[in-house]
Amino acid sequence: MWRSLCVAALCVVGLTACGGSTSADELLGAQEQGLACESETGACPGDTVCAYTSGNEGLCRPACVNGACSNGNICCTQRNGAPYCNSSCF
């Protein structure tokens, strides 16, 4: 009896430790994930540009060309930098 109870408790703890639910903070973090811009120059690889978040962190995003983006993204403008494509603007 105790053995079965201990095994069940360990299974519940193990599943809880591995996660399974997604919090709002995790979703926000996932949306903001991306390759960081080079710290001194703001450079990004390939056809990406540096998009600055409200905390002045630079994240590389696809460039917005002629006001158009692919994959249903929107073109976002920023005060200091090139327009970029994203699902939402920073």
Backbone hydrogen bonds, N-H to C=O, Kabsch-Sander energy under -0.5 kcal/mol:
donor,donor_aa,acceptor,acceptor_aa,energy
5,L,1,M,-2.2
6,C,2,W,-2.8
7,V,3,R,-2.3
8,A,4,S,-2.4
9,A,5,L,-2.4
10,L,6,C,-2.5
11,C,7,V,-2.1
12,V,8,A,-2.2
13,V,9,A,-2.5
14,G,10,L,-2.6
15,L,11,C,-2.4
16,T,12,V,-2.2
17,A,13,V,-2.4
18,C,14,G,-1.3
19,G,16,T,-1.0
20,G,21,S,-0.6
23,S,21,S,-0.5
27,L,23,S,-2.0
28,L,24,A,-2.5
29,G,25,D,-2.5
30,A,26,E,-2.2
31,Q,27,L,-1.9
32,E,28,L,-1.7
33,Q,29,G,-0.6
33,Q,30,A,-0.6
37,C,58,G,-1.9
38,E,43,A,-2.5
42,G,38,E,-2.5
48,T,45,P,-1.6
49,V,61,R,-3.2
51,A,49,V,-0.5
51,A,59,L,-2.9
52,Y,50,C,-0.5
53,T,57,E,-2.8
56,N,53,T,-2.1
59,L,51,A,-2.7
59,L,57,E,-0.5
60,C,35,L,-3.7
61,R,49,V,-2.7
63,A,47,D,-1.6
64,C,83,P,-1.7
65,V,63,A,-0.7
65,V,68,A,-1.5
66,N,64,C,-0.6
68,A,65,V,-1.5
73,N,70,S,-1.7
74,I,86,N,-2.9
76,C,74,I,-0.6
76,C,84,Y,-3.5
81,G,78,Q,-0.5
81,G,79,R,-0.6
84,Y,76,C,-2.4
85,C,62,P,-3.0
86,N,74,I,-1.8
